[in-house]
């Protein structure tokens, strides 16, 4: 069982509040606000392993690539994907992919089964907390972030170290 979400890391995400004199306007030059990296993330609920996949953007094509990547990580396993209701999760392209994968199989034998979290309820998805923790680390070490490559490296380090444990990780399952 994977809980899935995507995150758009933006150059400029580390910018928050600034202090300045009250009688002077504070200006911050933005060089390129469009520099970004999209990450798909899947939390294996059983093992608590967090798997990420970098993509150009969040769309149906990259979602299918991510699902294939998850299948490579768990060969021969039947995957239960729980994700939000993003439009491309419900797209015809995704439906066609799932149909082609599960076509001749009984529902219990499907290679990938997808369920959705409740609408407008990101608080249900523990992956949101993982993204937030990584973003918080970037903000704490903003003084090292002189380029977007450094921001990405710090973000990925935070994710790959997998030093997260919060109550939402234990909300689902038999004993929740």
MDTraj code that builds the backbone (N, CA, C; nanometers):
import mdtraj as md
import numpy as np

residues = "UNK UNK UNK UNK UNK UNK UNK UNK UNK UNK UNK UNK UNK UNK UNK UNK UNK UNK UNK UNK UNK UNK UNK UNK UNK UNK UNK UNK UNK UNK UNK UNK UNK UNK UNK UNK UNK UNK UNK UNK UNK UNK UNK UNK UNK UNK UNK UNK UNK UNK UNK UNK UNK UNK UNK UNK UNK UNK UNK UNK UNK UNK UNK UNK UNK UNK UNK UNK UNK UNK UNK UNK UNK UNK UNK UNK UNK UNK UNK UNK UNK UNK UNK UNK UNK UNK UNK UNK UNK UNK UNK UNK UNK UNK UNK UNK UNK UNK UNK UNK UNK UNK UNK UNK UNK UNK UNK UNK UNK UNK UNK UNK UNK UNK UNK UNK UNK UNK UNK UNK UNK UNK UNK UNK UNK UNK UNK UNK UNK UNK UNK UNK UNK UNK UNK UNK UNK UNK UNK UNK UNK UNK UNK UNK UNK UNK UNK UNK UNK UNK UNK UNK UNK UNK UNK UNK UNK UNK UNK UNK UNK UNK UNK UNK UNK UNK UNK UNK UNK UNK UNK UNK UNK UNK UNK UNK".split()
xyz = np.array([
    [0.0844, -0.1166, 0.0000],
    [0.0000, 0.0000, 0.0000],
    [0.0892, 0.1233, 0.0000],
    [0.0691, 0.2075, -0.0981],
    [0.1438, 0.3324, -0.1092],
    [0.0498, 0.4508, -0.0948],
    [0.0892, 0.5454, -0.0153],
    [0.0222, 0.6744, -0.0106],
    [0.1070, 0.7669, -0.0958],
    [0.0421, 0.8324, -0.1908],
    [0.1143, 0.9030, -0.2968],
    [0.0761, 1.0499, -0.3007],
    [0.1736, 1.1330, -0.3342],
    [0.1497, 1.2746, -0.3585],
    [0.2629, 1.3268, -0.4452],
    [0.2465, 1.4454, -0.4965],
    [0.3532, 1.5109, -0.5726],
    [0.3815, 1.6454, -0.5084],
    [0.5007, 1.6958, -0.5355],
    [0.5423, 1.8227, -0.4788],
    [0.6189, 1.8994, -0.5847],
    [0.5901, 2.0284, -0.5933],
    [0.6628, 2.1161, -0.6856],
    [0.7583, 2.2009, -0.6027],
    [0.8857, 2.1691, -0.6102],
    [0.9885, 2.2474, -0.5429],
    [1.0207, 2.3657, -0.6328],
    [1.0022, 2.4858, -0.5804],
    [1.0233, 2.6067, -0.6601],
    [1.1431, 2.6842, -0.6089],
    [1.2194, 2.7346, -0.7019],
    [1.3270, 2.8255, -0.6648],
    [1.2583, 2.9486, -0.6098],
    [1.2843, 2.9811, -0.4885],
    [1.2146, 3.0883, -0.4210],
    [1.1307, 3.0360, -0.3060],
    [1.1162, 2.9040, -0.2936],
    [1.0413, 2.8463, -0.1828],
    [1.1023, 2.8819, -0.0475],
    [1.2313, 2.9071, -0.0457],
    [1.2957, 2.9338, 0.0825],
    [1.2715, 3.0767, 0.1282],
    [1.2188, 3.1591, 0.0397],
    [1.1955, 3.2981, 0.0760],
    [1.0714, 3.3050, 0.1636],
    [1.0858, 3.3679, 0.2749],
    [0.9726, 3.3848, 0.3656],
    [0.9596, 3.5310, 0.4003],
    [0.9641, 3.5584, 0.5272],
    [0.9520, 3.6950, 0.5729],
    [1.0905, 3.7584, 0.5835],
    [1.0942, 3.8903, 0.5670],
    [1.2187, 3.9641, 0.5857],
    [1.1907, 4.0791, 0.6802],
    [1.2939, 4.1212, 0.7473],
    [1.2825, 4.2344, 0.8379],
    [1.3483, 4.3547, 0.7731],
    [1.2895, 4.4674, 0.7930],
    [1.3465, 4.5905, 0.7416],
    [1.2948, 4.7081, 0.8223],
    [1.3471, 4.8238, 0.7922],
    [1.3009, 4.9437, 0.8615],
    [1.1579, 4.9740, 0.8173],
    [1.0772, 5.0172, 0.9107],
    [0.9357, 5.0394, 0.8793],
    [0.9154, 5.1522, 0.7792],
    [1.0045, 5.2444, 0.7716],
    [0.9875, 5.3563, 0.6792],
    [1.0554, 5.3326, 0.5442],
    [1.1116, 5.2141, 0.5226],
    [1.1768, 5.1823, 0.3951],
    [1.1128, 5.0587, 0.3333],
    [1.0953, 5.0651, 0.2052],
    [1.0397, 4.9504, 0.1328],
    [1.1497, 4.8456, 0.1114],
    [1.1201, 4.7215, 0.1394],
    [1.2154, 4.6129, 0.1196],
    [1.1823, 4.5467, -0.0135],
    [1.2808, 4.5417, -0.1021],
    [1.2599, 4.4746, -0.2312],
    [1.3545, 4.3563, -0.2402],
    [1.3015, 4.2494, -0.2977],
    [1.3811, 4.1287, -0.3147],
    [1.3762, 4.0923, -0.4617],
    [1.4918, 4.0952, -0.5291],
    [1.4898, 4.0593, -0.6712],
    [1.4633, 3.9100, -0.6901],
    [1.3753, 3.8799, -0.7829],
    [1.3462, 3.7412, -0.8175],
    [1.4049, 3.7185, -0.9553],
    [1.5058, 3.6338, -0.9622],
    [1.5761, 3.6118, -1.0873],
    [1.4928, 3.5272, -1.1825],
    [1.4457, 3.4118, -1.1373],
    [1.3658, 3.3250, -1.2228],
    [1.2738, 3.2417, -1.1354],
    [1.1504, 3.2871, -1.1201],
    [1.0560, 3.2189, -1.0322],
    [1.0032, 3.0900, -1.0947],
    [1.0349, 3.0626, -1.2195],
    [0.9826, 2.9449, -1.2862],
    [1.0760, 2.8238, -1.2760],
    [1.1904, 2.8395, -1.2187],
    [1.2788, 2.7248, -1.2015],
    [1.2152, 2.6344, -1.0969],
    [1.1906, 2.5093, -1.1348],
    [1.1230, 2.4188, -1.0427],
    [1.1611, 2.2747, -1.0718],
    [1.1293, 2.1898, -0.9766],
    [1.1459, 2.0462, -0.9909],
    [1.0231, 1.9803, -0.9300],
    [0.9612, 1.8913, -1.0045],
    [0.8460, 1.8177, -0.9540],
    [0.8926, 1.6820, -0.9039],
    [0.8429, 1.6450, -0.7876],
    [0.8726, 1.5150, -0.7295],
    [0.7412, 1.4412, -0.7049],
    [0.7396, 1.3153, -0.7400],
    [0.6333, 1.2261, -0.6986],
    [0.6899, 1.1489, -0.5799],
    [0.6077, 1.1283, -0.4797],
    [0.6524, 1.0538, -0.3626],
    [0.5501, 0.9496, -0.3233],
    [0.5985, 0.8344, -0.2794],
    [0.5108, 0.7262, -0.2362],
    [0.5639, 0.6696, -0.1049],
    [0.4795, 0.6705, -0.0057],
    [0.5141, 0.6144, 0.1242],
    [0.4588, 0.4730, 0.1314],
    [0.5486, 0.3762, 0.1454],
    [0.5081, 0.2372, 0.1642],
    [0.4596, 0.2263, 0.3076],
    [0.3302, 0.2077, 0.3225],
    [0.2734, 0.2110, 0.4567],
    [0.3266, 0.0994, 0.5466],
    [0.3565, -0.0141, 0.4895],
    [0.4043, -0.1271, 0.5692],
    [0.5481, -0.1061, 0.6179],
    [0.6370, -0.0685, 0.5270],
    [0.7789, -0.0574, 0.5619],
    [0.8193, 0.0841, 0.6031],
    [0.7352, 0.1821, 0.5744],
    [0.7612, 0.3259, 0.5981],
    [0.8716, 0.3797, 0.5069],
    [0.9066, 0.3041, 0.4037],
    [1.0046, 0.3532, 0.3063],
    [0.9372, 0.4584, 0.2194],
    [1.0099, 0.5650, 0.1938],
    [0.9576, 0.6719, 0.1093],
    [1.0344, 0.6708, -0.0226],
    [0.9624, 0.6539, -0.1310],
    [1.0216, 0.6435, -0.2643],
    [0.9876, 0.7700, -0.3419],
    [1.0885, 0.8314, -0.4012],
    [1.0645, 0.9523, -0.4801],
    [1.1028, 0.9310, -0.6253],
    [1.0426, 1.0136, -0.7079],
    [1.0663, 1.0082, -0.8520],
    [1.0606, 1.1516, -0.9029],
    [1.1697, 1.1982, -0.9620],
    [1.1749, 1.3344, -1.0153],
    [1.1187, 1.3352, -1.1572],
    [1.0368, 1.4348, -1.1861],
    [0.9757, 1.4474, -1.3180],
    [0.9774, 1.5938, -1.3601],
    [0.9561, 1.6146, -1.4881],
    [0.9541, 1.7514, -1.5404],
    [0.8338, 1.8293, -1.4877],
    [0.7176, 1.7623, -1.4798],
    [0.5976, 1.8268, -1.4276],
    [0.4970, 1.7194, -1.3876],
    [0.3945, 1.7623, -1.3167],
    [0.2897, 1.6700, -1.2767],
    [0.1834, 1.6626, -1.3852],
    [0.1756, 1.5503, -1.4523],
    [0.0737, 1.5290, -1.5550],
    [0.0494, 1.3785, -1.5679],
    [-0.0422, 1.3403, -1.6575],
    [-0.0764, 1.1985, -1.6729],
    [0.0423, 1.1158, -1.7167],
    [0.1179, 1.1661, -1.8132],
    [0.2328, 1.0910, -1.8661],
    [0.3342, 1.0615, -1.7552],
    [0.3696, 1.1633, -1.6784],
    [0.4674, 1.1437, -1.5720],
    [0.4103, 1.0623, -1.4560],
    [0.2798, 1.0700, -1.4352],
    [0.2173, 0.9868, -1.3331],
    [0.2271, 0.8397, -1.3722],
    [0.2042, 0.8100, -1.4985],
    [0.2186, 0.6722, -1.5466],
    [0.3634, 0.6264, -1.5323],
    [0.4571, 0.7130, -1.5668],
    [0.5993, 0.6793, -1.5496],
    [0.6306, 0.6500, -1.4027],
    [0.5722, 0.7286, -1.3142],
    [0.5928, 0.7073, -1.1709],
    [0.5325, 0.5738, -1.1257],
    [0.4132, 0.5424, -1.1726],
    [0.3508, 0.4143, -1.1372],
    [0.4357, 0.2970, -1.1872],
    [0.4906, 0.3111, -1.3062],
    [0.5802, 0.2065, -1.3585],
    [0.7065, 0.1959, -1.2726],
    [0.7574, 0.3097, -1.2284],
    [0.8746, 0.3107, -1.1410],
    [0.8436, 0.2370, -1.0103],
    [0.7245, 0.2612, -0.9536],
    [0.6854, 0.1906, -0.8317],
    [0.6762, 0.0404, -0.8559],
    [0.6240, 0.0021, -0.9703],
    [0.6163, -0.1408, -1.0035],
    [0.7552, -0.2026, -1.0117],
    [0.8524, -0.1268, -1.0637],
    [0.9905, -0.1766, -1.0700],
    [1.0480, -0.1944, -0.9288],
    [1.0059, -0.1080, -0.8364],
    [1.0557, -0.1166, -0.6991],
    [0.9972, -0.2356, -0.6240],
    [0.8786, -0.2775, -0.6657],
    [0.8105, -0.3905, -0.6019],
    [0.7659, -0.4895, -0.7091],
    [0.8619, -0.5567, -0.7753],
    [0.8257, -0.6499, -0.8835],
    [0.7311, -0.7595, -0.8329],
    [0.6355, -0.7915, -0.9128],
    [0.5366, -0.8960, -0.8873],
    [0.4401, -0.8655, -0.7732],
    [0.4488, -0.7486, -0.7126],
    [0.3559, -0.7120, -0.6055],
    [0.2331, -0.6438, -0.6654],
    [0.1206, -0.6653, -0.6020],
    [-0.0014, -0.5934, -0.6372],
    [0.0000, -0.4647, -0.5554],
    [-0.0138, -0.3517, -0.6215],
    [-0.0005, -0.2230, -0.5543],
    [-0.1363, -0.1595, -0.5285],
    [-0.1540, -0.1099, -0.4073],
    [-0.2678, -0.0269, -0.3728],
    [-0.2149, 0.1149, -0.3611],
    [-0.2664, 0.2028, -0.4450],
    [-0.2236, 0.3426, -0.4471],
    [-0.3361, 0.4265, -0.3882],
    [-0.3036, 0.5042, -0.2865],
    [-0.4003, 0.5976, -0.2294],
    [-0.3453, 0.7367, -0.2536],
    [-0.4227, 0.8166, -0.3258],
    [-0.3766, 0.9499, -0.3632],
    [-0.4916, 1.0473, -0.3633],
    [-0.4591, 1.1733, -0.3944],
    [-0.5630, 1.2755, -0.3964],
    [-0.6381, 1.2723, -0.5297],
    [-0.7293, 1.3632, -0.5466],
    [-0.8123, 1.3649, -0.6667],
    [-0.7613, 1.4575, -0.7750],
    [-0.6301, 1.4693, -0.7899],
    [-0.5748, 1.5553, -0.8951],
    [-0.6367, 1.5176, -1.0297],
    [-0.6574, 1.6156, -1.1143],
    [-0.7263, 1.5917, -1.2415],
    [-0.6571, 1.4853, -1.3250],
    [-0.5252, 1.4842, -1.3247],
    [-0.4565, 1.3844, -1.4069],
    [-0.4606, 1.2454, -1.3442],
    [-0.4919, 1.2332, -1.2149],
    [-0.5136, 1.1004, -1.1555],
    [-0.6426, 1.0391, -1.2091],
    [-0.7348, 1.1242, -1.2506],
    [-0.8643, 1.0786, -1.3008],
    [-0.8724, 1.0838, -1.4530],
    [-0.7623, 1.1159, -1.5191],
    [-0.7633, 1.1374, -1.6639],
    [-0.7895, 1.0081, -1.7417],
    [-0.8305, 1.0258, -1.8651],
    [-0.8542, 0.9104, -1.9518],
    [-0.7240, 0.8341, -1.9767],
    [-0.6140, 0.9069, -1.9855],
    [-0.4839, 0.8426, -2.0071],
    [-0.4491, 0.7469, -1.8921],
    [-0.4754, 0.7895, -1.7690],
    [-0.4509, 0.7037, -1.6527],
    [-0.5468, 0.5853, -1.6547],
    [-0.6731, 0.6111, -1.6842],
    [-0.7718, 0.5026, -1.6907],
    [-0.7328, 0.3989, -1.7963],
    [-0.6880, 0.4470, -1.9117],
    [-0.6450, 0.3552, -2.0181],
    [-0.5248, 0.2720, -1.9736],
    [-0.4306, 0.3366, -1.9049],
    [-0.3127, 0.2652, -1.8542],
    [-0.3544, 0.1548, -1.7567],
    [-0.4393, 0.1903, -1.6598],
    [-0.4838, 0.0919, -1.5605],
    [-0.5642, -0.0198, -1.6269],
    [-0.6473, 0.0155, -1.7243],
    [-0.7243, -0.0865, -1.7965],
    [-0.6326, -0.1826, -1.8706],
    [-0.5296, -0.1295, -1.9343],
    [-0.4379, -0.2162, -2.0091],
    [-0.3596, -0.3083, -1.9147],
    [-0.3300, -0.2599, -1.7962],
    [-0.2537, -0.3365, -1.6983],
    [-0.3383, -0.4463, -1.6328],
    [-0.4642, -0.4143, -1.6060],
    [-0.5506, -0.5029, -1.5279],
    [-0.6578, -0.5727, -1.6113],
    [-0.6525, -0.5558, -1.7414],
    [-0.7600, -0.5931, -1.8336],
    [-0.8242, -0.7293, -1.8076],
    [-0.7506, -0.8336, -1.8122],
    [-0.8063, -0.9698, -1.8058],
    [-0.8151, -1.0247, -1.6631],
    [-0.7906, -0.9415, -1.5653],
    [-0.7808, -0.9892, -1.4276],
    [-0.9073, -0.9588, -1.3465],
    [-0.9335, -1.0453, -1.2488],
    [-1.0381, -1.0167, -1.1512],
    [-0.9891, -0.9014, -1.0637],
    [-1.0807, -0.8249, -1.0070],
    [-1.0437, -0.7070, -0.9288],
    [-0.9416, -0.7401, -0.8186],
    [-0.9544, -0.8527, -0.7546],
    [-0.8610, -0.8906, -0.6474],
    [-0.7200, -0.9181, -0.6995],
    [-0.7060, -0.9394, -0.8291],
    [-0.5771, -0.9715, -0.8886],
    [-0.5130, -0.8534, -0.9624],
    [-0.5782, -0.7382, -0.9630],
    [-0.5252, -0.6218, -1.0345],
    [-0.3831, -0.5908, -0.9882],
    [-0.2993, -0.5516, -1.0824],
    [-0.1621, -0.5115, -1.0505],
    [-0.1602, -0.3792, -0.9749],
    [-0.2469, -0.2855, -1.0163],
    [-0.2557, -0.1571, -0.9465],
    [-0.4031, -0.1251, -0.9223],
    [-0.4350, -0.0975, -0.7973],
    [-0.5674, -0.0501, -0.7596],
    [-0.5486, 0.0895, -0.7010],
    [-0.6300, 0.1839, -0.7454],
    [-0.6170, 0.3222, -0.6988],
    [-0.7409, 0.3634, -0.6201],
    [-0.7187, 0.4228, -0.5053],
    [-0.8235, 0.4808, -0.4218],
    [-0.7874, 0.6259, -0.3952],
    [-0.8873, 0.7047, -0.3594],
    [-0.8618, 0.8464, -0.3320],
    [-0.8846, 0.8790, -0.1853],
    [-0.8020, 0.9713, -0.1370],
    [-0.8295, 1.0312, -0.0077],
    [-0.9577, 1.1123, -0.0216],
    [-1.0153, 1.1527, 0.0904],
    [-1.1346, 1.2365, 0.0862],
    [-1.1021, 1.3667, 0.0115],
    [-1.1988, 1.4219, -0.0600],
    [-1.1739, 1.5473, -0.1334],
    [-1.1351, 1.6601, -0.0377],
    [-1.0423, 1.7408, -0.0819],
    [-0.9973, 1.8587, -0.0065],
    [-0.9538, 1.8245, 0.1356],
    [-0.8811, 1.7145, 0.1503],
    [-0.8364, 1.6721, 0.2832],
    [-0.6894, 1.6313, 0.2815],
    [-0.5992, 1.7258, 0.2508],
    [-0.4570, 1.6894, 0.2488],
    [-0.4062, 1.6436, 0.3849],
    [-0.4765, 1.6781, 0.4916],
    [-0.4346, 1.6360, 0.6257],
    [-0.4409, 1.4849, 0.6419],
    [-0.5103, 1.4139, 0.5530],
    [-0.5160, 1.2678, 0.5614],
    [-0.3891, 1.2009, 0.5101],
    [-0.3164, 1.2691, 0.4237],
    [-0.2041, 1.2073, 0.3541],
    [-0.0725, 1.2347, 0.4272],
    [-0.0070, 1.1323, 0.4813],
    [0.1203, 1.1541, 0.5510],
    [0.2314, 1.2049, 0.4601],
    [0.2184, 1.1875, 0.3302],
    [0.3215, 1.2373, 0.2379],
    [0.3284, 1.3899, 0.2455],
    [0.2156, 1.4548, 0.2699],
    [0.2155, 1.6015, 0.2860],
    [0.3091, 1.6430, 0.3991],
    [0.3126, 1.5653, 0.5068],
    [0.4004, 1.5967, 0.6199],
    [0.5473, 1.5766, 0.5846],
    [0.5738, 1.4783, 0.5000],
    [0.7117, 1.4547, 0.4563],
    [0.7599, 1.5724, 0.3729],
    [0.6763, 1.6171, 0.2787],
    [0.7134, 1.7342, 0.1982],
    [0.7367, 1.8553, 0.2884],
    [0.6476, 1.8755, 0.3858],
    [0.6592, 1.9904, 0.4747],
    [0.7881, 1.9846, 0.5555],
    [0.8243, 1.8665, 0.6028],
    [0.9486, 1.8530, 0.6790],
    [1.0693, 1.8877, 0.5929],
    [1.0706, 1.8427, 0.4680],
    [1.1820, 1.8739, 0.3779],
    [1.1875, 2.0229, 0.3496],
    [1.0725, 2.0823, 0.3283],
    [1.0675, 2.2268, 0.3016],
    [1.1142, 2.3051, 0.4243],
    [1.0770, 2.2585, 0.5426],
    [1.1191, 2.3240, 0.6663],
    [1.2721, 2.3197, 0.6796],
    [1.3329, 2.2062, 0.6426],
    [1.4785, 2.1950, 0.6487],
    [1.5451, 2.2948, 0.5545],
    [1.4907, 2.3084, 0.4361],
    [1.5448, 2.4059, 0.3407],
    [1.5386, 2.5456, 0.3993],
    [1.4278, 2.5797, 0.4594],
    [1.4135, 2.7134, 0.5181],
    [1.5104, 2.7352, 0.6339],
    [1.5370, 2.6305, 0.7111],
    [1.6299, 2.6443, 0.8230],
    [1.7735, 2.6649, 0.7754],
    [1.8062, 2.6095, 0.6594],
    [1.9426, 2.6201, 0.6073],
    [1.9479, 2.7043, 0.4803],
    [1.8600, 2.8036, 0.4727],
    [1.8520, 2.8882, 0.3533],
    [1.9839, 2.9551, 0.3193],
    [2.0669, 2.9812, 0.4192],
    [2.1931, 3.0518, 0.3956],
    [2.2897, 2.9706, 0.3106],
    [2.2685, 2.8391, 0.2963],
    [2.3501, 2.7566, 0.2076],
    [2.2957, 2.7552, 0.0643],
    [2.1747, 2.8023, 0.0473],
    [2.1018, 2.7853, -0.0787],
    [2.1273, 2.9002, -0.1760],
    [2.2465, 2.8993, -0.2331],
    [2.2841, 3.0049, -0.3269],
    [2.2410, 2.9735, -0.4694],
    [2.1977, 2.8517, -0.4929],
    [2.1503, 2.8135, -0.6262],
    [2.0392, 2.7100, -0.6106],
    [1.9643, 2.6923, -0.7165],
    [1.8556, 2.5944, -0.7114],
    [1.9090, 2.4525, -0.7001],
    [2.0263, 2.4270, -0.7541],
    [2.0869, 2.2937, -0.7399],
    [2.1126, 2.2607, -0.5934],
    [2.1533, 2.3601, -0.5156],
    [2.1754, 2.3385, -0.3727],
    [2.0422, 2.3134, -0.3031],
    [1.9387, 2.3887, -0.3404],
    [1.8053, 2.3693, -0.2824],
    [1.7574, 2.2265, -0.3098],
    [1.7708, 2.1818, -0.4350],
    [1.7293, 2.0454, -0.4705],
    [1.8088, 1.9411, -0.3928],
    [1.9396, 1.9611, -0.3824],
    [2.0235, 1.8646, -0.3108],
    [1.9836, 1.8561, -0.1635],
    [1.9574, 1.9693, -0.1013],
    [1.9167, 1.9706, 0.0386],
    [1.7797, 1.9043, 0.0557],
    [1.6881, 1.9341, -0.0350],
    [1.5550, 1.8730, -0.0324],
    [1.5658, 1.7214, -0.0454],
    [1.6436, 1.6759, -0.1441],
    [1.6585, 1.5322, -0.1682],
    [1.7304, 1.4634, -0.0520],
    [1.8287, 1.5293, 0.0067],
    [1.8974, 1.4733, 0.1237],
    [1.7987, 1.4521, 0.2381],
    [1.7155, 1.5520, 0.2617],
    [1.6156, 1.5410, 0.3674],
    [1.5220, 1.4236, 0.3433],
    [1.4791, 1.4061, 0.2200],
    [1.3869, 1.2984, 0.1852],
    [1.4564, 1.1616, 0.1955],
    [1.5743, 1.1510, 0.1381],
    [1.6416, 1.0215, 0.1305],
    [1.6954, 0.9730, 0.2652],
    [1.7206, 1.0646, 0.3573],
    [1.7641, 1.0224, 0.4905],
    [1.6507, 0.9571, 0.5673],
    [1.5284, 0.9862, 0.5283],
    [1.4087, 0.9252, 0.5869],
    [1.4104, 0.9312, 0.7392],
    [1.4299, 1.0509, 0.7901],
    [1.4321, 1.0701, 0.9348],
    [1.2989, 1.1312, 0.9793],
    [1.1909, 1.0677, 0.9396],
    [1.0601, 1.1199, 0.9773],
    [0.9803, 1.0137, 1.0509],
    [0.9094, 1.0606, 1.1496],
    [0.8165, 0.9768, 1.2236],
    [0.7179, 1.0723, 1.2891],
    [0.5958, 1.0695, 1.2455],
    [0.4945, 1.1571, 1.3004],
    [0.3646, 1.0780, 1.3111],
    [0.2721, 1.1247, 1.3929],
    [0.1512, 1.0457, 1.4228],
    [0.0742, 0.9971, 1.3000],
    [0.0704, 1.0758, 1.1964],
    [-0.0081, 1.0380, 1.0791],
    [0.0437, 0.9099, 1.0140],
    [0.1698, 0.8769, 1.0353],
    [0.2244, 0.7536, 0.9796],
    [0.1566, 0.6302, 1.0380],
    [0.0918, 0.6459, 1.1510],
    [0.0333, 0.5320, 1.2206],
    [-0.1195, 0.5383, 1.2257],
    [-0.1798, 0.6271, 1.1474],
    [-0.3254, 0.6453, 1.1522],
    [-0.4032, 0.5383, 1.0772],
    [-0.3409, 0.4673, 0.9870],
    [-0.4123, 0.3712, 0.9048],
    [-0.3731, 0.2310, 0.9440],
    [-0.4625, 0.1408, 0.9256],
    [-0.4310, 0.0015, 0.9541],
    [-0.5219, -0.0566, 1.0605],
    [-0.4987, -0.1794, 1.0913],
    [-0.5846, -0.2552, 1.1807],
    [-0.5913, -0.1958, 1.3212],
    [-0.4788, -0.1484, 1.3734],
    [-0.4725, -0.1035, 1.5117],
    [-0.4762, 0.0475, 1.5261],
    [-0.5185, 0.1179, 1.4225],
    [-0.5210, 0.2647, 1.4313],
    [-0.6348, 0.3124, 1.5179],
])
top = md.Topology()
chain = top.add_chain()
for i, resn in enumerate(residues, 1):
    res = top.add_residue(resn, chain, resSeq=i)
    for name in ("N", "CA", "C"):
        top.add_atom(name, md.element.get_by_symbol(name[0]), res)
traj = md.Trajectory(xyz[None], top)
